Amino acid sequence: MDGEVCVVTGATSGIGKATATALARLGAQVVLVGRDRGRGEATAAEVAAAGASPPRLEIADLACMAQVRALAGRLGALERIDVLVNNAGLGGTSSVLEMTDEQWLRVLDVTLNGTFRCTRAVLRQMVAQGHGGAIVNNASVLGWRAQPGQAHYAAAKAGGMALTRCAAMDVASHGIRVNAVAPSLATHPFLAKVTSEDLLADLAAREAFGRAAQPWEVANVIVFLASDYATYLTGEVVSVSSQHP
């Protein structure tokens, strides 16, 4: 992926950070998008050490339309965009019986609407460029499976899967591919803040290997979908899971 410009949202930790690092190692010019400047600068230093050229850092809250518009304007100034990885998302745990409108809307606005806004902005630029491109969305097996307390997150991820399939058809004639990954359980430094240790242990026990995936294991599949090894895949959601029923 030498010289390809790859934008990664939610890039300052977990799967996003692992994906940005993997892309940099393959020679890509990476653009990191995150909300926190401190974490962004720390991630940029790590990604720079892995790649041939230093990454570009963009700070934006994807739940804010004004900030997404401003981000799109800055990205539009780039000579090209070859890949967009929509990794930014927000989770939480709450029963539908107790979930507030604010909890529901916040998760959907970051996880689904943010993905839509970035996808729309980058697709418009890719179409104008006229040389194809690839978008990879980070969905979740919860888009298919039920789990208590995850109605908002599951609905957002299922929506992301549908967005992936439909957007792929909208831009297929332009040679642009849109796919998604659906991890089951991946280690993440902030996961414990929204999920109990008991639940994490139970979810890990359900995996065939008895453990959660490492972020780089999911990132490898994202990079595959973004690369020329996947030129005939579009509108697909690839499960990255060892979970049995």
Backbone torsions as a table, in degrees:
resi	resn	phi	psi	omega
1	MET	NA	31.8	-179.5
2	ASP	-54.7	126.0	173.9
3	GLY	78.7	-6.9	179.7
4	GLU	-73.4	139.3	179.0
5	VAL	-91.6	117.9	-174.3
6	CYS	-122.1	119.1	179.2
7	VAL	-96.9	128.2	-179.8
8	VAL	-124.5	118.6	176.3
9	THR	-91.0	159.3	-175.7
10	GLY	57.1	41.9	-167.2
11	ALA	-92.3	1.7	-171.6
12	THR	-93.4	1.8	178.3
13	SER	-163.7	168.3	171.0
14	GLY	54.6	-135.4	-175.8
15	ILE	-62.5	-39.0	179.6
16	GLY	-62.2	-45.0	179.1
17	LYS	-64.6	-42.7	179.0
18	ALA	-64.0	-37.7	179.0
19	THR	-67.7	-45.2	178.7
20	ALA	-60.1	-41.2	179.5
21	THR	-65.1	-43.3	179.6
22	ALA	-63.8	-40.9	178.7
23	LEU	-64.6	-41.0	179.1
24	ALA	-62.7	-40.0	179.7
25	ARG	-63.4	-27.0	179.6
26	LEU	-89.2	7.7	174.5
27	GLY	95.4	5.2	-179.1
28	ALA	-74.3	154.0	169.7
29	GLN	-92.6	109.5	-170.7
30	VAL	-96.3	137.4	172.5
31	VAL	-112.0	115.7	-179.6
32	LEU	-91.4	131.2	176.7
33	VAL	-120.7	124.9	179.0
34	GLY	-152.9	171.6	-178.4
35	ARG	-92.3	-29.1	-172.4
36	ASP	-104.6	118.3	-176.2
37	ARG	-66.8	-38.3	-180.0
38	GLY	-61.3	-49.6	177.8
39	ARG	-66.2	-34.7	179.5
40	GLY	-63.6	-43.7	-179.7
41	GLU	-67.0	-38.0	177.4
42	ALA	-64.9	-42.1	178.2
43	THR	-65.2	-41.4	-179.9
44	ALA	-58.8	-38.6	179.2
45	ALA	-65.6	-40.2	179.4
46	GLU	-68.6	-42.4	-179.9
47	VAL	-66.5	-37.5	178.6
48	ALA	-61.0	-37.3	179.9
49	ALA	-68.6	-23.1	-177.8
50	ALA	-89.5	-22.5	-173.0
51	GLY	-115.4	-179.5	-177.7
52	ALA	-85.0	-22.6	-178.6
53	SER	-135.7	147.5	-178.4
54	PRO	-66.7	142.0	179.5
55	PRO	-75.3	161.8	173.5
56	ARG	-97.6	137.9	-179.0
57	LEU	-110.2	128.1	176.0
58	GLU	-122.0	130.4	179.2
59	ILE	-103.3	122.7	-179.7
60	ALA	-160.2	142.8	172.0
61	ASP	-96.9	111.2	-173.9
62	LEU	-72.4	-5.8	174.2
63	ALA	-84.5	-7.8	-178.4
64	CYS	-106.8	114.3	-176.6
65	MET	-60.1	-38.1	-179.1
66	ALA	-63.7	-40.4	179.6
67	GLN	-70.5	-34.4	176.7
68	VAL	-66.3	-41.1	177.5
69	ARG	-61.1	-43.9	179.3
70	ALA	-63.9	-41.0	177.6
71	LEU	-62.3	-44.7	179.9
72	ALA	-59.9	-37.7	178.0
73	GLY	-64.3	-41.4	179.4
74	ARG	-69.2	-39.1	178.2
75	LEU	-67.9	-32.7	179.2
76	GLY	-64.2	-20.9	178.8
77	ALA	-79.7	-11.8	176.6
78	LEU	-68.6	150.5	-179.8
79	GLU	-62.4	-33.2	-179.3
80	ARG	-164.2	160.0	168.2
81	ILE	-131.0	124.1	-178.9
82	ASP	-101.3	-32.3	-175.0
83	VAL	-141.3	138.1	169.0
84	LEU	-122.9	127.4	173.1
85	VAL	-111.6	111.7	177.9
86	ASN	-88.3	95.0	-178.1
87	ASN	-109.0	-18.7	-176.0
88	ALA	-60.5	135.3	179.2
89	GLY	-164.2	164.8	-179.5
90	LEU	-137.1	133.3	179.6
91	GLY	-115.9	-161.0	-178.5
92	GLY	156.1	169.6	179.4
93	THR	-132.3	120.8	178.4
94	SER	-162.7	134.8	174.2
95	SER	-66.5	147.3	175.3
96	VAL	-56.6	-31.7	-179.7
97	LEU	-62.4	-29.3	-175.3
98	GLU	-113.4	-9.0	-175.2
99	MET	-66.5	133.3	177.4
100	THR	-88.9	163.1	174.3
101	ASP	-58.7	-38.5	-178.4
102	GLU	-63.2	-42.9	177.9
103	GLN	-62.2	-46.3	-179.6
104	TRP	-60.8	-50.8	-174.6
105	LEU	-68.2	-36.2	-178.8
106	ARG	-64.2	-45.3	-179.6
107	VAL	-65.4	-44.9	180.0
108	LEU	-67.4	-34.5	-176.8
109	ASP	-69.6	-37.8	178.2
110	VAL	-79.0	-50.1	-168.5
111	THR	-77.8	-38.7	-179.7
112	LEU	-102.3	-54.3	-177.2
113	ASN	-64.9	-37.2	177.6
114	GLY	-62.7	-40.4	177.0
115	THR	-63.1	-44.4	178.2
116	PHE	-60.6	-47.3	-176.4
117	ARG	-61.8	-44.0	179.9
118	CYS	-69.3	-39.6	178.9
119	THR	-61.5	-47.2	-179.6
120	ARG	-59.6	-46.8	-177.1
121	ALA	-63.8	-45.4	-176.8
122	VAL	-73.6	-37.1	177.6
123	LEU	-61.4	-39.7	178.0
124	ARG	-60.3	-40.0	179.1
125	GLN	-70.6	-41.5	179.4
126	MET	-61.9	-41.7	178.7
127	VAL	-62.3	-43.3	-179.6
128	ALA	-64.9	-34.2	179.6
129	GLN	-66.6	-37.8	175.4
130	GLY	78.1	18.8	178.0
131	HIS	-130.1	35.4	174.7
132	GLY	75.2	-156.9	-177.8
133	GLY	147.9	176.9	-179.2
134	ALA	-144.2	138.8	173.9
135	ILE	-121.3	135.6	176.6
136	VAL	-126.7	121.7	179.0
137	ASN	-99.9	143.6	176.3
138	ASN	-95.4	103.0	179.2
139	ALA	-96.0	-142.1	-179.8
140	SER	-167.5	150.9	174.6
141	VAL	-62.7	-16.9	176.9
142	LEU	-69.4	-11.0	170.1
143	GLY	-68.6	-17.5	177.8
144	TRP	-112.3	-34.8	-170.9
145	ARG	-107.0	155.3	-179.8
146	ALA	-95.6	141.3	174.6
147	GLN	-147.6	130.2	-178.6
148	PRO	-57.8	142.6	175.5
149	GLY	80.2	5.8	-174.1
150	GLN	-121.1	25.4	-176.5
151	ALA	-58.8	-44.3	-177.8
152	HIS	-68.0	-45.9	-178.8
153	TYR	-66.9	-44.3	179.8
154	ALA	-63.4	-41.2	178.5
155	ALA	-63.2	-40.9	179.0
156	ALA	-65.1	-42.5	-178.4
157	LYS	-71.3	-37.4	175.2
158	ALA	-63.6	-39.0	175.8
159	GLY	-63.2	-37.9	177.2
160	GLY	-64.0	-35.9	176.5
161	MET	-64.8	-44.9	179.3
162	ALA	-65.2	-40.7	176.6
163	LEU	-59.0	-42.6	179.3
164	THR	-58.1	-49.5	-177.2
165	ARG	-64.1	-44.5	-176.3
166	CYS	-73.1	-41.8	178.4
167	ALA	-62.0	-36.1	178.8
168	ALA	-58.9	-40.9	179.5
169	MET	-71.0	-33.0	-179.4
170	ASP	-64.7	-30.9	-172.4
171	VAL	-119.0	8.5	-179.4
172	ALA	-58.6	-36.9	-178.1
173	SER	-67.8	-15.0	178.2
174	HIS	-95.9	4.9	179.9
175	GLY	73.8	20.9	179.8
176	ILE	-102.8	133.4	-179.4
177	ARG	-105.0	141.4	177.0
178	VAL	-131.4	116.4	-179.5
179	ASN	-134.1	177.0	179.5
180	ALA	-146.5	156.6	168.7
181	VAL	-110.1	152.6	178.5
182	ALA	-130.5	87.0	178.0
183	PRO	-71.5	153.9	173.6
184	SER	-90.6	-62.8	-179.4
185	LEU	-143.5	121.8	178.4
186	ALA	-129.4	139.9	179.3
187	THR	-62.1	141.7	-176.1
188	HIS	-155.8	133.8	-175.4
189	PRO	-62.4	-21.8	-178.1
190	PHE	-105.0	2.3	-176.9
191	LEU	-63.8	-38.9	-178.3
192	ALA	-64.3	-19.3	-179.9
193	LYS	-74.4	-22.6	-177.0
194	VAL	-118.0	-1.4	-177.9
195	THR	-139.7	137.8	-179.1
196	SER	-71.8	154.5	178.7
197	GLU	-61.9	-37.2	179.7
198	ASP	-63.0	-42.8	179.6
199	LEU	-66.9	-41.2	178.6
200	LEU	-61.0	-41.0	178.8
201	ALA	-65.4	-39.5	179.3
202	ASP	-66.5	-42.3	179.3
203	LEU	-65.1	-39.9	178.7
204	ALA	-64.7	-37.4	-179.3
205	ALA	-66.0	-24.7	179.5
206	ARG	-77.7	-17.9	179.1
207	GLU	-72.6	144.5	-177.8
208	ALA	-58.6	-32.9	-179.9
209	PHE	-92.2	1.0	176.6
210	GLY	70.0	21.7	-179.3
211	ARG	-153.3	164.2	173.2
212	ALA	-79.2	158.9	174.1
213	ALA	-72.2	151.3	169.2
214	GLN	-82.7	148.2	-179.4
215	PRO	-52.6	-37.2	-178.3
216	TRP	-66.9	-25.7	179.3
217	GLU	-69.9	-33.7	174.8
218	VAL	-77.2	-40.3	-179.5
219	ALA	-58.2	-37.4	-179.9
220	ASN	-59.5	-37.8	179.9
221	VAL	-72.7	-38.1	176.7
222	ILE	-60.8	-45.6	-179.8
223	VAL	-63.6	-39.4	176.2
224	PHE	-57.3	-48.4	-178.8
225	LEU	-65.4	-28.9	179.8
226	ALA	-80.1	-17.0	-170.9
227	SER	-93.9	174.5	177.6
228	ASP	-74.1	-2.7	173.0
229	TYR	-73.6	-12.9	-175.8
230	ALA	-120.7	36.4	-173.0
231	THR	-66.9	-16.7	-179.8
232	TYR	-103.6	5.8	179.6
233	LEU	-100.5	124.3	169.8
234	THR	-152.6	146.8	-177.7
235	GLY	72.9	16.6	-176.7
236	GLU	-102.9	148.8	173.1
237	VAL	-117.9	115.0	-175.3
238	VAL	-99.7	119.4	178.3
239	SER	-74.2	129.6	174.7
240	VAL	-113.5	83.4	-168.7
241	SER	-153.1	150.2	170.5
242	SER	-120.7	17.3	-175.7
243	GLN	-76.1	133.4	175.7
244	HIS	-101.1	160.9	-177.1
245	PRO	-58.5	NA	NA
